[in-house]
Amino acid sequence: PVVGDWYSTGRTNIGTYDPQTGNWHLDDGNDTWDDCESGVDLCIASFGAPGSYPVIKTLSDPDQIVIGFFQRTATEIIDGETVTKLGLWKFDIDGNGVLDSCAIDQCIENFGQAGDLPVVGNWDGAGDRIGIFRPQTGEWFIDLNDNGSWDGSPVDRLLGAFGQFGDRPVVGDWDATGVVRIGVFRPSTGEWFLDKNGNGQFDECSIDACLGPFGQSGDRPVVGNW
């Protein structure tokens, strides 16, 4: 699943991403799949890679949402040699639905590793930046200075522990302050734990938000302004 305000209506709409083909199907807002030939829903072909995760980013222009994908690891042939890269991000900055060169679209390397899950958010009101959730440790690594590299805290932001192995990350403006905060969905129990006070740690349900059960094993979470 992917969600976003695809048509700048102020309402979050649903969509899907196929990591095997890189195809995106984005709903026009009627909550029904109308197929690509209808010209109603938005279909983007082959922007992604097998095994990758979809990410959505809002640029400085509030009306411009761009799609992207995150790869934990990727193998490339460089000068005849096989090279394995970690933590690759690619965003369709020019909005043409095609992965162009890194001089046109945005490419980030070495932000993340095997096992990490991607997040994107407006962490301090200064615009969307990338981050990763590491389920093995419950840590969150946020690229606060937006240079595409992990520079360590306090230049970038390290949060946690918040979450555990098996959790799925969620981010959202839980208290309508304009700042995105972290949270997790636990598929095994259907529980949601949201960092409502913004300190990057799970305190207790009377301080942070504990919701559910809403969901079940195998489900994937989404957050939006419905």
N, C-alpha and C positions, 0 to 999 in steps of 0.2 A: 504493500500500500504506500501511496504518496498523497499528500494533501497540500493545497495551496490556493491562494486567491488568483487563479489563472487569468481572470478577465477583469481584475481591478474593480470588483463590485463591493468590496468590503466584507465579503463572505468567503469562508474557506470552502473549497470544493474538493471532491475526492478524485483519485486516479490510481493507476497501477503501473508498475515498472516490472518488466520481464528481464531478469539478470542474464538469461541465456542469450537473448537476442538484442538487448539494449532498446527494446521498444517501449514507448511511453504512451498510455491512453489516459487522457485527461478530460474529466467531465465538464460540460458547459454549464452545469448548475441545476439540471433537471433530475439529477440523481439516478439516471438511467443510461445504460450503455447503448448508444445509437449507431455504433460502428464507424469505421474511418471513412467509408464511402458516403456517409450521410452529409458530411461537411458541417455537422453540428458539434460533435466532440472534437478534441484536438489530438492528433496522432503524430508522434515523432518516432522515426525509425532509426535504429542502430546508433543511439548515443549511450554507450555503456560497454561493459565487458563481462564475460562469463564470471559469475561468482561475486560481482561487485554489488555495492549497496547504493541506493538512490539518495541524493541529498538535494535540498532546495535552498536557494540563497536569494535574498532581496538586495539589490544594489542600492546605491545612494538615491537614485530615482525611485521613489516609493511605488511607482507603477511598473517597475521592471523586475520580474521574477525570473531567475535563470535556473535551469536544471543542471545537475551534475551527478557524478558518481565517485565512490570511494572504493579503492582496492587495498586490501590488507597487504598483499604481495602481488607482484607482477614480474614476469620474466620477459626480457627484451633482448634482441640481438643488437649489440653495439660494436661496430668495427670488427664484425665477424666473431665476437665473443658473446656468450650467454651471460647476461647480467640479471640478477634478481634484485628488484627494488622493493622497498617497504613504504607503506603509508602514502599511496598515490591518490591525489584528488584532481579531478578535471571538471571545470565548469564551462558551460556554453555561454560565454560572456556576450558574444555578438547576437545570440538568440536565433541562429539560423537552423538549429537542430542537428548540426553536423559538427563532429569533432575536427576542428581545424588545427593549425599549428599552435604551439604554446605562445607564440607571439600575438596570436589573435584571441584565442580562448585562454583560460587560466589553468595552469598546471602547477601542482604543488607536490613535492616529494619529501619523504622522510618525516611525515607527521602522522605517526601511528605505526602499529606493528601487528603481527599475527595475533588474532583473538580480540582485537579492539573493535568497537562499534562507533560509527560516526555520528556527530551531532553538529548542528549549525544554529547559532542564536545571536541575538542582540544583547550581549552580556552586560553592557554598561550604558546603553543608550546611544552608542557611537556607531552603530551599524552592525550588520551580520558578519560574524567570523566563525571559523571552524573550531571544532574540538573533538575529542574522542573520550569514550567511556571504556575503561578497562575492567571487565567483569571479574577477572581473577583477583583483583585487589580492591575493587570498588572505587578506584581513583578516576578522576576526570581531569583531562589536560586541555586547557583552553588557550587558544592562540590570541591572547588579549591585544598584542601590538600589531596583529594582522600582517606579519611578515612571512607566514607560511613555515616557520621553524619553531621548534620548542626551545625557548631560551631560558627556561627555568623560572621559578618563582623568586621574586615578585614581578619580574618583567612580564611573564605570562602568568596564568592563574592555575594553581593546582588545588582541586577540591576533593573532598572525601575523607574518610571512606563514606560513600553513599551508594548502597547497592551491593549486590553479591553475584556470584557466578549463576548464570541462568536468567538474570534479570535483563530486561530490554530498556534502553534509555529513552526518556521522554524529556522534552524541554518546553517551557511555556511561561507566559506572563501570568503567574498564579494569582497575583494580587492587584493587577491592573495598574502597575506603576510604570509600565513601558520598558521594564527590564526583564529579560528572560532568565529563568532559574531552572535548576535541574530537577529530575525525578526519575523514578523507575517504575516499570510495570513488571509484576512477577507472574508469569504465565502459569506456574504450578499451582498458585492459589487464587489468581484473579485479583490480587491486591495491587493498589497503586500507592506509592510513597512519594510525596512531593515536598521539596525543600521550600516551604512557604516563607520562612524567615530569611532565606538567602545567605546563610552562613556556610553552605557547602557541606554540611554534616547532617546526619539524621539524628534529631534530638529525641523527640517522642511524639506520639500522636496528638497530644494536647498543644504542642508547639508547631510542629510541621503538620502536613495534611496526610491522613491515611484514608483511602477510599476503597470501596469494593466489599465483597468480591464483585467484579465486573470484568468478565472474560474468563477464559479457560486455557488449558494447556494447548499450545499450538497457535494461539492467537498472536497477532502483532498489533502494537498500540499506535494510535494516531492522536494528535491534539490539534484543535482548530477553533476558529471563531465561527461557529456554525450558524 
